[in-house]
Structure formats: C-alpha cells, structure tokens
Amino acid sequence: MLSSAILVIFLTSTFSVMANPTNARIENTKGAVFLVTPRLKVRISAGRPDIMFWASNETARHRTMPVYHVGFHYIAELFGDDMVVDSRNEIGGKIYNLYSDQVEWKLQTANYTNELRATLTSSQLSNGATISFVYHIYLEEITVTKELNNSKVAYVAHGLKEIKFDIIVNNWSFSDNATGLIFLVNVHELAFRHRLRVGNRINSPEEHYRVNGTNTNPNNRTADPHRDGIIFVDTRDNPKAYFSWSPIADIYDLNGNYIKNVNCTPTIVSYGYNMKTFRGRRFGVEYANLILAYPNYGDGLRLEHDPTIGVEPENLSIDYSWTALIALPLVTFVAVIIKRKRH
C-alpha cells in the first residue's frame, strides 16, 4: 500500500515536470512589459526603446544576478566621408533623444500560437518620420524567410532563449549633405560585473581598428555576435549573453515594395574616457557606446533592420518542478528501505 502511495507521488511529480513545457507569457506592469519564457526574461520599457534581459533561472535573491541592458538612446544623421564614425563632430542634422519628451511611445503586445510579440511605436517626429521596434520571442526554433524581389533570404530564430526584433524607420527626410542615418545604442550589464567582447566587424577608430564594411553576400542575414555583435562575458571570460545584428538592412517604399538593401556599419566609441587620467567609462570593457550607421537611402522610404538579443545556452534553465527533482531520489531511497524491511 505504501509503495503504491510512493508511486502516485512519483507520477504526480513527474507529470509536473512534463506539463506546460514552455510556460511563455506576457506580463504587463506599470511602465513596462515583461516577455517571459523558461529560458529568458525581458523587460521592455513602455516609455522608450530600452531593453533589460536576463536568464530565467536568475532571481533577485542572487546578489550577483546579471541583468543586461541595450538602450537605443538617439537617432541622428551622419555627415562623415564614410559610415565609420571617427568623431562626434560627424553627427548632426536632425537629432532626436529617444528617451526624452521629444518622442512619445505607444506599446502594444500580442500573444500568438508560436510567438510573443511587443511593438513600441513612436509619435511622429518633427521631420515627419516614425520609428517602431517590434520584439519577437518565438516558442520554438524557426526559420524566418523574406521574399525580396527575385531573391529569398532566411535566418534562424532560436526559440525561447532570444528576442529577434525589427527596427523600422518610416518616412525619414534627410538633411542636405547628410551621408547616413545612425542609432546611438548604450550596451552594458547593469552592475558592471561583466565585460564586453566586441565582434570582429565592429570599427573602433580610437583603437585604430577599421573594418572593410563591404558584405559580399547580401543574402546572409545571420546575426553572429562574434562577427556583428557584442558578447557579455564573466570574470572567467565565459560568454553569458549577447546583442547582435544582421550586417544588412532592407529599404522599402511606404507601400511595402522592396527597393534595395544597404550595409549596417557598426562603430564603438568611448566619448568620455581619458587615457591619461583613466577616468570615465572605457569602451569595450564594461560599457559600450555603439553606433549603428546606415547610408543615406533616400527620402520618404522605410528602413528595416534585424538585431537580436539572447542568453547563452549554459545560462538556460528548464522549467522543471523542484518537487519532481527532489521526489525521484526520495522515492528510490524509501523504496529500498521498504524492500529491505520485507526481507
């Protein structure tokens, strides 16, 4: 009789492990939305394009809990002779602080069969443009395909552990002589306990590192953080999380007709670190001012670009029931005792 009761406990606990394997959900709170899976938690601010994310097995009780931050702070125009930003003096023209009262934001969410989605859309800017950030968490690994004129491009979206998002700039009107459009992105881990390792295609003029920005395969949209991205690493140099982007962006007219693709050129700058006094936040160590630049693609069009954020596999937790994990060895132990007593 007792062994039957133990069997019931074991089966019940095992069932709780296997039930609801994804448990993905959207949580709405004041001022933010959380997209939650068993592997990843993401906080999206309702008032600005600001993302915080961490592995789901981390909790606030962990004093060393790493929380990663990617914030799109400014959009502006570029006036350099190429897409690598060598000086802040190359940035000007129409500049909008996306964290300020210059821009109002509307956040909407949707829960689909195989996807959690949040869409953050700006009010109309003074030059008539709008900006949207569309965040996707897929509940399983899928291949996303785009039909672009007579060619087809595809990339893999990893389910549960990353967010694939679209940056959409609608109807931008460029200033005279502007050579490009940029986003200034702040990237760091909130407690500054994790360092940053930058991809090998990121320009760093301050360290005299420049990359040939030509992409020979416009159909390769893979967002590889070792190439086009930033990896968060711990004190032992283990990768923990990443922010990466496709090396290619696409241009459409406002009716959705595809026109062409353009390169995205990344530059990392310190803008404040003094090499003589060693004061300020040195780039590429624990805080990055990242600039994503796109060449002037013409007025009144739509730019779409696909970045990704995520956590590395060793950080991932599975939504197991602790009852089941404890019950299994306990059941085995008790069953052995009963068997011995019977003998």
Secondary structure, DSSP 8 states (H G I E B T S, - for coil): -HHHHHHHHHHHHHHHHHSSS---EEEEETTEEEEE-SSEEEEEESSSSEEEEEETT--TT-TT---EEEEEEEEEEE-SSSSS---GGGEEEEEEETTSTT--EEEEEEEETTEEEEEEEE---TTS-EEEEEEEEESS-EEEEEEETTEEEEEEE-TTTEEEEEEEEEEE---TT--EEEEEEEEEETTS-SEEEE-TT-BBGGGTB------S-TTB----TTTSEEEEE-TT--EEEEEEE-SEEEEE-TTS-EEEEEE-EEEEE-SS-BTTTTBS--BTTTEEEEEEEEE---TTEEEEE-EEEEE-GGG------HHHHHHHHHHHHHHHHHHHHH-
